[in-house]
């Protein structure tokens, strides 16, 4: 059935008149990126005056917060202090690298509460604040749990992961994300890039028979990617059809010369086979996409601020909860590398592919989340 309308920007067939959702998101992002300094100050002032509306997910404050954080890195200590005074503990990202006095306020609130839900939110806030006192407090709560711990599913060291770090029983800290972020943008035809999303492969999936794909090929020798510490090529390979149906993440080992060894996997329901829902035209769309590495870094929460951006480094936009995979070889938590939004590559698809890796063992994990 042919649709009556098309997007005036990209030509996508639509059942309604106006921009498609991707072009609308891009239009809104470009408008926010173009804010003048006085507009940023006005947005900050309004957020301070109406901080409770942020906690209630009311607009414009909720949207303004994510645009200030994700596109301008413009959440100030004043905003953080006002949020603490108003006991606004969500979204927890508001406390990212908050000053020490705010951290002490969060610690006091956490150690004073007897409510498990509030403790959960406060541990996330403290994870994003992330200084030495935050680690010290979460370590103490891990070693000497409060009564509310019985109502939570995971330990404080897992809550720390939402802030991009964790710790062991001795209090040794491990960083799980990178303090640099790049977005993938649409390049010109024939443009050469050190990053490739969705490279075609000839081998097939043992579960569905569909073709495998190199979902991310990344050359760490490019100057922009030096922050990854990779002196060569990382390749993340999986079946685009089955990765969301596996019992756990998909894994592969990579070699810096571009080699790949795909690890065996199991479907979550124990079945050996499943249908392949990725049509040939979908596979072409996936492997012929125009994305290249952006020319300059973006703020760390750039990819966490929206649902239509693919990024490497920084923070992810977790559809569900954050999830740092344990390396199947050494057991250490892997580092977050990249997120790929499926519907930026193939129309009609859902969810996000999160890619992590263990630098020591040169193993990649790929996991899918969707609502």
N, C-alpha and C positions, 0 to 999 in steps of 0.2 A: 504494500500500500504506500503510495507516494504521499508525502506530507505537504501541506499547503504553503508553508512558509520556509524561509531560509534565514540563517543568521546574517545580518548585513555586514558583519565584520569578517567572518571566516567561511561563510557559505554552507555551514552545516544545516541539513534539513531539520525543520522544527514543526511541532504541532501548534505553535503559538507565534505571535508576532513579536519581534524584539531580538535582543542578544541571546545567544546560547549561554549556559551557565559558566563555561570556561572564559568566554570573552567578557562576561559581566564581572567575574572575579578579577580578571586582568585589568579591566577598566577601573574598578574600585582600588586595586593595589596601586596603579599608576597615579591615581588621584591622591592617595595617602602619601606616596613617596614624594610627591610634588609639594607637600605642605611647606610653607614658608616658616621661618623661625617663630614669628609671632603667632602663627596658627598652632604650632606645637605647644607654645606656652599657654595658649587659651585652652587647648585640650587638656593639658596637665592641670590647669586651674579648675576646670570643670570637674575633672576626676577627683580632685581633692575635696571639692565642695559637696560631691555626691557619691562618696566612696561606698556607701551602703548599696547603692544601685548596682555597683559592680558585682558585689556578692550575690545580688538577686538576679544577675544576668540581664539587666535592663540596658537597653540602648538609649542614647548613643555611648554611654560609659563603657559597656562591655566591648563593643567594637573598637572604640577609641583606645582602650587599654591594649588590646592585641596589636593594633596598628602602631601605637607608640612603642611598644616593646619589640615587636617583630621587624618593623621597618625603620625605626629611628633609635632604638636602644635608649629610650628617653623616659624610663621610670626612675624618678629621682628619690633620694633619701627622704625628702619631705613627703612624697606620696607614701612611701613605706612606713614612715612614722605615723601618719594619719591613719593608714590602714590598721596598724597595730593598736592604736588608741581606740579605734572603733571596733576592734576584735573581728576584723575582716580577714579570714584565714583561707579564702578561696577567691580567685585562682591563686594557688600557692606560688606560681611563678613571679608574683608581684614582689616577693622577697629575695629575688636573685641578687646575690652579693650585697645584701643590705648591710649598713654599718653595724659596728659591734653593739651599740646601745639597743638597736632593734633586735639583734640576735639574742641579747640578754632578756629582752621582753618576751620573745618567743619561748625561751627556755623556762622563764618563770611561769608562763601560761601552761606550758606542757607539764611541768612538774607539779602544778597545782590542780590540774584537771583530774577528775575521776571518770570522765565519760570517754568511752573507747573511740567513738566517732570523732570527737574533738581532738583526741590524742592523735588519731590517724592524720587528720588535716594538719595539725601542728608539726608532726614529724616531717611531713612533706614540705611545709614552709621552711623548717629548719634545714632540711636537705638543700633547698635552693639557696638559703643564706650561706651555708657551707663553710664557715670558718673553723678554726681549731676548736673553739668552744662547742660548736655544733657537733663535731665528731666526738668530743669528750662526753657530751651529754647523751648522745645516741649510744655510745659504747657502754656507758653506765647503765642505761635502760636495757641494753641487750644482756649484760651480765647479771643485772639485778632487776628483773621485770616487775612492773607495777601490776595491780590487779586487773587493769583493763587489757593487758596483753592477751589474756585468755580469750577475748572476744575478737581478736585480730588474727589474720591468716598467716602473716609473715613477721619476721623480726625487724628491729630498727635498721639493721644493715641493709635490708632490702628496701626500706623506705628511703634510705640515703641514695639509692640508685636513681630515684626520680630526679635528683639534682645532678646526676651525671657522675657520681662517685660512690664508693663503698669502703668498707673496712673489715679487717679480720678480728679475731678474738684478742689479739695483742694491740689493737688500735692502729695498725698500719693501714694507711689510706691508699686506695687504688683509684686512679682517675679512669672513668669509663666513657667519656666523650672528649671531643677535641674543642679547643677554644678558638677555632677558626671555622667558618662556614662559607661554602660556595653554593650557588644555585645553578641548576641546569636550565639553559635558555634555548630558544629556537634559533638555530644558526642558519647562515646562508647556504644555498646548495653547494655541495662540494667542500664545505669548510672543514678543515682538519682540527681535531680536538683530541686531547689526551684522555677523554672519557667517552665511552660509548655505552648507551643503554640499549639492551635488546639486540644483541648480535646473533644472527642465525647460526644454527649448528645442524649437522647432518645426523647425529645420533638421536635415538628415540628413547622415550620414557618406558621403563619396564612395566609400569602400572597401566598406562592408557594408550601407549603406542604413538602418542603425539611427539612432535619434534622438541628436543631440548632447546634451551636458549641461554646464551651468556647474558644474564640480566644486567650485569655491570662489568665493564672492562675499564680499568683505571690505571694509567701510567703515572706512578708516584714520582718519576724523575722530572716531571713538569714542575717548573718553579712555583706555580700556584698550589701544587699539592705536596710541597716539601713538608708541610705540617704533619702529614701522615707517617713520616719516617719510613717510607717504602722506597727502596732503591731498585725499583723494577715494576713489573705489572701484576696487578691483582685482578683475578677473574672470578666472578660469582656466577655459578651455573646451576640451573634448576629446570624443572618442567613447569612452564607457566600455567598449565592446566591443573597440575596435581599439588603444587606447593601449598595451597590452602587446605588440602585434605590429608596432609601427612600427620603421623603421630609424632609431633615435635617438629623442629625446623628441618630444612634441607641443609646438608653440609657438603662442602667440597674442600679439598686441599689445593692450594695454588703454588706454582713456582714462579719466581720473578722473571723468568723468560717467557711467561705466558701460558705455561702448561696447567692442566686441570686434571684432578682425580676426583670424580663424583663418588660420594659415599652411598652405600645402600640405604634405602629408606623403606618405611612401612606405612601403609594407609591407616588412618586413625580408627577405622572400624574393623581392621584386621583382614579385610578382603584383599585379595591379590591383584584384582583388576578393577578398572573403572572406565567409564566412557570418556572420550576426549571432546570437550566442549569448545576448544579453540579452533575455529574454522580457518581454512587457508587464508581468507582475506583478513582475519584478525591477526594471524601470524605475520602477514606482510605489514600490517599497520604497526605491530609491535617492533619489528626488526628494521623498518624503514623510517622510523621517527626522526625528527629533525634536531633532537636535543644535543647540545654541546655544553662544555663547561663555561660558566660565566667568566667574564674578564677580571672581575674584582671581587673581593670578599663581601659578604652581606652580614647583617647582624646575626648573632647566634640563634635567635628565635625566629628567624625568617621563615623557616620551614614549619615551625610550630604554630604560626599565626594563620594558616589557611590550609585548605584541602586540595589545592590544585598545583602545588609546587613540589618539585623534586630537588633534593639537596644532598650535599655531602658535608659531613662535619656538623658542628653545632648541636642543636636539640631537635628531636623528632616530634611530630604531631601524632602521638600515640592514639590510635582509634579506641583502644581499650586501655589497659594499664601498661606502664613501661615494662619491658621484659628483656633483660640482659641474659643471653644464653651462656651456659657454662660450656667451655671448650671441651669437646669430647676426648681430647688427648691429655691436657694438663689439669682440667677441672676448674681453671680460673674463669671469672666472668669475662666475656668478650667485650670489645670496645665497639660502640655504635659508630657506624661508618656512613650509611646513606639511607634515604627513604625514596621509594618510587611509587607514585600514585598510579594504580592500574588504569584508571579512566583517563589519564593524560596520554596513554599509549593505545588503548583499545576502547572504542565506544561500547557502552552497555556493561562495562565491568565495574566491580566494586572493590573497595578496600585498598590497603597499602602493603607493600613489601618492604620489610625492614632488613637491612643488611648489616651484619656485625662481623668482626674478625678478631682472631687471636694473632697478634704480631709475632709472638714467639714460635707458635706451631704452624703458622701460615695456613690456618683453617678459616673458612668463611661459613657463616650461618645465614640463612634466609628464612624469615618467618612472615606469615601473612596474618593481618588482622582486618576485620570489618565489623560494622555494626550488626 
